[in-house]
Amino acid sequence: MRIGELSRRTGVNAHQLRYYEAQGLLEADRGANGYREYDESAVLRVKQIRHLLGAGMSSEDIAYLLPCAVGEAPELPGCSELLAAMRSRLRRLDDQMDRLAQSRDALADYIDAAERMGNASYPPFDDADLEPVPA
């Protein structure tokens, strides 16, 4: 099947499929016309990739885990190397969550302090042509 059909069958756009291929997560043969051609197993592979991405795994993590994946969910064997890789990723996610929680608390404190000060006017900003900070 070509990339358009794989995209339709998996709900993943062609750009992402090409990215997965560039990351070594998905393989495609090339037809005589140069078009990517995928076999039926690519549908399952893309679903596995999506599930692992949804679990917060990086493409590097997935490249390591994917050869052992079984089924769509996918199931992964409990071997020590895979468990170590998944635990490492879980620790990184926990660290990110801790940093985000600290940032959230600090921002909430700034908001509370600004609200307590009231609606003050700050001369440097009154006439400035500043772009708003994106949320």
N, C-alpha and C positions, 0 to 999 in steps of 0.2 A: 504494500500500500504506500501511497505517497504521503507527504507531510500533511497535506490538507485533510486527508481522510483520518490520519492518526489524530490530528487536532480535533476533528469533529467527534471521533469516538471517545476521546479522553476529556474533552472540554478544556484542553490546554492549548494556548495559542501557538502558532508556528514559531514565533520568535523565541518563546520559552523552550520549545522542543530543540531548536538549533542550539540554544544555550546549554541544555542538558547534554547534547552531543559534544559540544566544545569542552565541557567539563569531564567527559569520559563516562557519563552516566547512561548514555543511550547510544546504540550503534545503528548506523544506517549503511546500506550498500549504495553504490552509485550505479544507476542505469547507464546505458550507452549514451543517453541524452544528457547525462550529468545530474539528473534529478535524484534526490534521496529516495530510497526504497526501503521500507521497514517490513519485517515479517510480523506475524501475528503476535509473537511474544512481546513486541514493543508496547502493546496496549497494557499488558500486565506490568511491564517495567515502569511505564510512566505513572501508573496508579501507585506503585510502590514508592516511587520518588516523591510523589505528592504527599503521601502519608508521612514519609520520613521528614519532609520539609515542614509539614504541619506539626511535627513533634519538636521543631526547633533545631533540627540537624542542619549542618552546613553541607554544601555540595562536597566538600572534602570528606566530611564524616560519612556521607551517603556513599561515596565512591568506595570507601573502606568496607561499609556494612553490606552493600547491595549484593555482592556475590553470594552471600550467605542467606539472603532473604528468600522466604518461601510464602507464596500466597499474596493476595492483594493487600492485606492489612499492614504490612507483612509480618510474618512471624520470623523471629531471629533466634538462632540457637544460643544457649546459655554458656558458650565457651568463654574462657577467661579474657581473651583478647577483645572480643566484642563487648563484653560487660564492662571492661576497663574503658573502652572508647565511649560507651554510652554514659557511664558514670562521670567521665571527664566532661562531657558535654552538659550533663545535668549540673555539675558544679559551676560551669561557666554561666549557665542560665540563672542559677541561684545568685551568683555574683552580680549579674546584670540587673536582676530584680531588686537586689539590695541597693544598688546604686540608684536605680529609678525611684525606689521608695524614699531614699534620702533626698533626691532632687525634688520629689513631689512635696515632701515635708517642708523643705526650704522655701519652695515657691509658695506654698500655702501660708507660711509665716510672713513672707513679703506682702502677700495680698492682705492678710489680716492687719499688718502694720499700716499699710497704705489706707485701708478702710478706716482705721482708727484716726488717722491724721485728717481725714475729711477731704473735701474737694478743693485742694490747694492748686493755685496756678503757678506754674514754673516758667518764668520769663524766657529761659533759653529755648523752650519748646513751643511757646505761644506762636511765634511768627516763623518758626523753622519749617521748611518744606521737607519733612522726614517721611520716609516710607514706613508704614506700619510693620511691625515684626510679625512674620507668619506664625500661626499657631502650630 
